[in-house]
Amino acid sequence: MNTADVIVIGGGTGGYSTALRAAALGLDVVLVERDKVGGTCLHRGCIPSKAMLHAAELVDGIAEARERWGVKATLDTVDWAALVATRDDIVARNHRGVEAHLAHAGVRVVRGGARLTGPRSVRVAGVPDGGGDFSARRGIVLATGSRPRTLPGLEPDGRRVVTSDDALFAPGLPASVLVLGGGAIGVEYASFHRSMGAEVTLVEAAERIVPLEDADVGRHLTRGLKKRGVDVRTGARLLDAEVLDDGVRARVRTDRGEIRTVQAERLLVAVGRVPVTDGLDLAAAGLAADGRGFVVPADWDRLETAVPGVHVVGDLLPPPSPGLAHASFAEGLLVAETLAGVGTAPVDYAAVPRVTYSSPQTAAVGLTEAEARARGHDVAVDTMPLTAVAKGMVHGQGGMVKVVAEAGDGRVLGVHLVGPHVSEMIAESQLIVGWDAQPSDVARHVHPHPTLSEAVGEAFLTLAGRGLHQQ
Ligand SMILES: Cc1cc2nc3c(=O)[nH]c(=O)nc-3n(C[C@H](O)[C@H](O)[C@H](O)COP(=O)(O)OP(=O)(O)OC[C@H]3O[C@@H](n4cnc5c(N)ncnc54)[C@H](O)[C@@H]3O)c2cc1C
């Protein structure tokens, strides 16, 4: 039997970050991956989708150049194959980078499917380059991630009814898309396809899209998408969908109870993700998934299950772990340091930022106004349109900054942004929320002029009673 200090099952962002940090701390690490290291984020999620959204931004820029700036540019065509080639090159280079990091760190990567055979042992099958039985001296880390949720009666066929995985590998760009699900993934794909010229209908059952975000974020995002021509239908339900030769015909019940027929070349099902534990045999280690398929830690401070030495990271964790790659990095660091005996702070889930990379983008950290009030906080709120600062006018895309704080210059509880490039603006707010800063602390610091981030600075100035452009 092969032995190691730590065996990590799953080489996505959660698993490979655990492995890298554990190896850096001097532990002997085996990382088992049945597909490609990098996992969902690198191969089917964050990176390819953001590469495509970058191309979409360029397309939008052509229209803006023509319509606002007198730059007489026209869009000839989008060469999907070329776009895919650039996207895949970025993914491939990142993939090689992760493999090189792991090799350099001395992590032994074993390619194959892992099955637990006990609380400290694993069998790897289907292995081209040597598998077999492994045992762990210190612990096992479960990092098997998630896959797209599907709905009964709406099974993806990869062609007409597709998941976010299939959308990447489609043969071309559709002329029309019906997107089911107004969470981050659904909104990003709706935004991408609209930029590429498709007729897009976005159907969300909840009252608003990105329903976990602040109500004002949902409103601004809806307005922004509608302005761009996306048919956003909230409080709406897909009743059924019929697959045709050239597309899908779906019946949607609107929020007013009317039945509408939507025909589109493609139906993209983006109704969430489910944890992956198939073939893992949790029971062999004395574990079980909960009713939703998650593996729940008994100790969230160490992300350790009820079986000592078995830890869990990434999308396999239930909320408050948010199912985001950057959260899984933090979880990987925590678990590796715990296994190495290095004292380390638990993940501060309240300060993990959340971003939707659509056009417009949303970025937020901390509590929404409704959550803050529901928790009994006496709340002070400032909302500032991005167009109140000069750079916001230059961009001309609207947007807003909303800060939620305890009244009377108390702690900042949440920061919510909508608009262009706000994904790059949220980092200061995660420190503000994470470090329990007060508006007056932030108001002491000067933001560069002219930038969009000035609007964040202004909102804090206003809450601190020192508003300059906003009284
Ligand atoms: C379209 C899309 C866009 C996204 N965009 C973002 C974004 O912009 N920002 C962000 O933070 N997050 C984003 N996410 C979410 C992010 O991808 C996930 O949170 C992250 O990938 C979770 O990492 P993980 O390590 O838990 O799991 P995964 O990345 O799913 O990795 C799990 C790995 O385990 C392997 N595995 C499973 N079972 C076994 C087994 N028995 N034996 C061996 N190997 C096994 C799998 O092959 C896989 O490689 C996006 C997701 C999607 C789908």
Ligand as a Chemical Component Dictionary entry (heavy atoms), coordinates in Angstrom:
data_LIG
# 
_chem_comp.id                   LIG 
_chem_comp.type                 NON-POLYMER 
_chem_comp.pdbx_formal_charge   0 
_chem_comp.three_letter_code    LIG 
# 
loop_
_chem_comp_atom.comp_id 
_chem_comp_atom.atom_id 
_chem_comp_atom.alt_atom_id 
_chem_comp_atom.type_symbol 
_chem_comp_atom.charge 
_chem_comp_atom.model_Cartn_x 
_chem_comp_atom.model_Cartn_y 
_chem_comp_atom.model_Cartn_z 
_chem_comp_atom.pdbx_ordinal 
LIG C1  C1  C 0 -20.129 28.440 -15.603 1  
LIG C2  C2  C 0 -19.502 28.623 -14.252 2  
LIG C3  C3  C 0 -18.913 29.817 -13.943 3  
LIG C4  C4  C 0 -18.315 30.007 -12.705 4  
LIG N1  N1  N 0 -17.731 31.195 -12.457 5  
LIG C5  C5  C 0 -17.141 31.404 -11.265 6  
LIG C6  C6  C 0 -16.463 32.617 -11.012 7  
LIG O1  O1  O 0 -16.408 33.501 -11.859 8  
LIG N2  N2  N 0 -15.865 32.788 -9.813  9  
LIG C7  C7  C 0 -15.920 31.813 -8.852  10 
LIG O2  O2  O 0 -15.361 32.024 -7.767  11 
LIG N3  N3  N 0 -16.542 30.629 -9.072  12 
LIG C8  C8  C 0 -17.146 30.411 -10.252 13 
LIG N4  N4  N 0 -17.744 29.203 -10.490 14 
LIG C9  C9  C 0 -17.789 28.198 -9.411  15 
LIG C10 C10 C 0 -16.461 27.440 -9.319  16 
LIG O3  O3  O 0 -16.167 26.878 -10.573 17 
LIG C11 C11 C 0 -16.550 26.368 -8.242  18 
LIG O4  O4  O 0 -16.918 26.965 -7.016  19 
LIG C12 C12 C 0 -15.213 25.658 -8.051  20 
LIG O5  O5  O 0 -14.800 25.064 -9.265  21 
LIG C13 C13 C 0 -15.337 24.569 -6.980  22 
LIG O6  O6  O 0 -14.112 23.912 -6.853  23 
LIG P1  P1  P 0 -14.016 22.458 -6.212  24 
LIG O7  O7  O 0 -12.569 22.182 -6.083  25 
LIG O8  O8  O 0 -14.879 22.344 -5.012  26 
LIG O9  O9  O 0 -14.689 21.485 -7.264  27 
LIG P2  P2  P 0 -14.412 21.196 -8.841  28 
LIG O10 O10 O 0 -13.747 22.348 -9.470  29 
LIG O11 O11 O 0 -15.716 20.749 -9.356  30 
LIG O12 O12 O 0 -13.357 20.037 -8.799  31 
LIG C14 C14 C 0 -13.664 18.758 -8.354  32 
LIG C15 C15 C 0 -12.721 17.793 -9.052  33 
LIG O13 O13 O 0 -12.858 16.522 -8.436  34 
LIG C16 C16 C 0 -12.746 15.525 -9.437  35 
LIG N5  N5  N 0 -13.394 14.328 -8.887  36 
LIG C17 C17 C 0 -14.697 14.181 -8.529  37 
LIG N6  N6  N 0 -14.892 12.968 -7.991  38 
LIG C18 C18 C 0 -13.698 12.340 -8.013  39 
LIG C19 C19 C 0 -13.253 11.074 -7.583  40 
LIG N7  N7  N 0 -14.089 10.187 -6.999  41 
LIG N8  N8  N 0 -11.963 10.741 -7.764  42 
LIG C20 C20 C 0 -11.096 11.620 -8.337  43 
LIG N9  N9  N 0 -11.456 12.842 -8.763  44 
LIG C21 C21 C 0 -12.743 13.195 -8.582  45 
LIG C22 C22 C 0 -13.441 16.138 -10.638 46 
LIG O14 O14 O 0 -12.987 15.539 -11.834 47 
LIG C23 C23 C 0 -13.038 17.613 -10.527 48 
LIG O15 O15 O 0 -11.899 17.908 -11.289 49 
LIG C24 C24 C 0 -18.331 28.966 -11.741 50 
LIG C25 C25 C 0 -18.926 27.734 -12.047 51 
LIG C26 C26 C 0 -19.489 27.563 -13.288 52 
LIG C27 C27 C 0 -20.096 26.229 -13.616 53 
# 
loop_
_chem_comp_bond.comp_id 
_chem_comp_bond.atom_id_1 
_chem_comp_bond.atom_id_2 
_chem_comp_bond.value_order 
_chem_comp_bond.pdbx_ordinal 
LIG C1  C2  SING 1  
LIG C2  C3  SING 2  
LIG C2  C26 DOUB 3  
LIG C3  C4  DOUB 4  
LIG C4  N1  SING 5  
LIG C4  C24 SING 6  
LIG N1  C5  DOUB 7  
LIG C5  C6  SING 8  
LIG C5  C8  SING 9  
LIG C6  O1  DOUB 10 
LIG C6  N2  SING 11 
LIG N2  C7  SING 12 
LIG C7  O2  DOUB 13 
LIG C7  N3  SING 14 
LIG N3  C8  DOUB 15 
LIG C8  N4  SING 16 
LIG N4  C9  SING 17 
LIG N4  C24 SING 18 
LIG C9  C10 SING 19 
LIG C10 O3  SING 20 
LIG C10 C11 SING 21 
LIG C11 O4  SING 22 
LIG C11 C12 SING 23 
LIG C12 O5  SING 24 
LIG C12 C13 SING 25 
LIG C13 O6  SING 26 
LIG O6  P1  SING 27 
LIG P1  O7  DOUB 28 
LIG P1  O8  SING 29 
LIG P1  O9  SING 30 
LIG O9  P2  SING 31 
LIG P2  O10 DOUB 32 
LIG P2  O11 SING 33 
LIG P2  O12 SING 34 
LIG O12 C14 SING 35 
LIG C14 C15 SING 36 
LIG C15 O13 SING 37 
LIG C15 C23 SING 38 
LIG O13 C16 SING 39 
LIG C16 N5  SING 40 
LIG C16 C22 SING 41 
LIG N5  C17 SING 42 
LIG N5  C21 SING 43 
LIG C17 N6  DOUB 44 
LIG N6  C18 SING 45 
LIG C18 C19 SING 46 
LIG C18 C21 DOUB 47 
LIG C19 N7  SING 48 
LIG C19 N8  DOUB 49 
LIG N8  C20 SING 50 
LIG C20 N9  DOUB 51 
LIG N9  C21 SING 52 
LIG C22 O14 SING 53 
LIG C22 C23 SING 54 
LIG C23 O15 SING 55 
LIG C24 C25 DOUB 56 
LIG C25 C26 SING 57 
LIG C26 C27 SING 58 
# 
